Amino acid sequence: MEYLHYKGFIGNVEKSKTKPEGLCGKVLGLDRETYIRFEGENLADLQEHFEAIVDELIAQQEKQ
């Protein structure tokens, strides 16, 4: 299995079940109530979406 890394967060990489040519993943290591998925057309696109989600998650945590 392949993993993405960004700012201390890890995301997994899987083939999308809804888009035959797409990829998807989720941010790993979060608490049970927090489940964040992201999608992309290719690995570069997936990495970009993963980084955007992580940046958003960090911004939300800083507001709390």
C-alpha positions as CSV (number, residue, x, y, z in Angstrom):
1,M,0.0,0.0,0.0
2,E,1.2,3.5,-0.8
3,Y,1.1,6.4,1.6
4,L,1.1,10.2,1.3
5,H,3.0,12.3,3.9
6,Y,2.5,16.0,4.6
7,K,3.2,18.2,7.7
8,G,3.2,15.1,10.0
9,F,0.0,13.6,8.6
10,I,-0.3,10.4,6.7
11,G,-2.9,9.4,4.1
12,N,-3.4,6.1,2.4
13,V,-3.8,5.6,-1.4
14,E,-6.4,3.3,-2.8
15,K,-8.1,2.8,-6.2
16,S,-11.5,4.5,-6.2
17,K,-14.5,2.3,-6.2
18,T,-16.7,5.0,-7.8
19,K,-14.3,6.2,-10.5
20,P,-12.5,3.4,-12.4
21,E,-9.5,5.5,-13.2
22,G,-9.4,7.6,-10.0
23,L,-7.7,7.3,-6.7
24,C,-8.9,8.0,-3.2
25,G,-7.6,7.9,0.4
26,K,-8.2,8.9,3.9
27,V,-6.2,10.8,6.6
28,L,-4.9,8.2,9.0
29,G,-4.3,8.5,12.8
30,L,-7.3,10.8,13.6
31,D,-9.7,10.1,16.4
32,R,-12.7,7.8,15.8
33,E,-15.2,10.6,15.2
34,T,-13.0,12.2,12.5
35,Y,-13.0,10.5,9.1
36,I,-11.6,12.5,6.2
37,R,-11.5,11.2,2.7
38,F,-10.0,12.8,-0.4
39,E,-10.0,11.9,-4.1
40,G,-7.9,12.6,-7.2
41,E,-7.6,11.6,-10.8
42,N,-3.9,10.6,-10.5
43,L,-1.2,10.5,-7.8
44,A,-0.2,14.1,-8.2
45,D,-3.8,15.3,-8.0
46,L,-4.4,13.1,-4.9
47,Q,-1.4,14.6,-3.2
48,E,-2.6,18.1,-3.9
49,H,-6.1,17.3,-2.4
50,F,-4.5,15.6,0.6
51,E,-2.3,18.6,1.3
52,A,-5.3,21.0,1.0
53,I,-7.3,18.9,3.4
54,V,-4.4,18.8,5.9
55,D,-4.0,22.5,5.7
56,E,-7.7,23.0,6.3
57,L,-7.6,20.5,9.3
58,I,-4.6,22.4,10.8
59,A,-6.4,25.7,10.4
60,Q,-9.5,24.4,12.1
61,Q,-7.4,23.0,15.0
62,E,-5.7,26.4,15.4
63,K,-9.1,28.1,15.8
64,Q,-10.2,25.8,18.6
